[in-house]
Amino acid sequence: MANYQITHIRVSDNNATSTEKITHVKILANDPAYTVNDIIGLIQQGHQFFYTTTPYQTTKSFIEVATSSLGNKYIRTKANYTTRDNLLSLPRF
């Protein structure tokens, strides 16, 4: 399946400290926004989503679907060695 780079996020709370607050993402800066539910569906179909924090970064941080304690699905970074690549570090729109 295809790989897509997430470039921007929208959150329901500007002071968000959890990726559970992400409501929309952009794949390219000028593309339309996709809801988190759209992205979850595509991940479950086998598509991969990732992001990089700078245009020159070669390491990709991949995205996975997680479930909150209340049973709500959301997206987050797959576990790795750093917190600096958190989705919340992306530009907001």
N, C-alpha and C positions, 0 to 999 in steps of 0.2 A: 504494500500500500504506500501511499504518498506521505511525505514529511512536509509539515508546514511550520513556518516560523511565526510565533506570536510576537508582535512588535509593540502593542499598547494594551492597557487594561482600563476598565471602568469599574469603580467600586461603589457600593451603596452608602459607604461612610468614608469621608475623606481622611479620617483618622484611623483607618483600618490597619490592624496589625495581624490579621489572619486572611489567608487566601479564600476563606469561606465568604468573604465580603465581595469578591470579584463577581460582577454581574455580566460583563461583556468583555470581549477581546477583539483586537484587530489583527489580521494576518499580515497585511501590508498597510502602511500608513494611509493610503488613499482608498483602500477597500472599505466596504460596509462593515459595520460591527456585527459580530456573531455573539449570540447569548452563550452563557456557560453551558446551558442544556444542549445547544447545538454541538458544542465542542465535545461534551460528554458522549453524545450519540456517535459522533465520528470516531472518537477514541475506541468506543466499544465495537465499532465496525472494523477496527484494525489500523486506522490512520494514526500517525504519530505527530505530536506537536512538541515543539521545543522553542527555546528562546536563547538569545545571547545578550549580555548586558552592554556590549560594545560591538560596533560593526566589524572590528578586527579580531574579536575573540574566536578562537578555533574550537573551544570546548562547548558542546551543546548541553543545555540543561533540559532534560525531557520532562514532560508533563504526564501526570497520572490522575485517575479518578479516585477520590477518597469519599468516605461516608462519615458525616458528623455523628455525634452521639444521639442526635434527634432523628437520624435516618436520612438527612438531606445530603445529596451528592454535590461535590464541588471539585475543582481542579487544584492541583498543587504540584510542586516540583518533586520529582523522584528523589529519594534520599541520596545524598552524596556527602562529601567531606567539608562542605562550606555552607554558610547561610547567606553569603554575599550574592548568590545568584537567585534569590527568592523572586517569585513573580511580582511581588509588590515593589520591586526596584525598577520595574519598567515604567516608561512615561504613561501618563494618564490622559484620557481624552473625554 
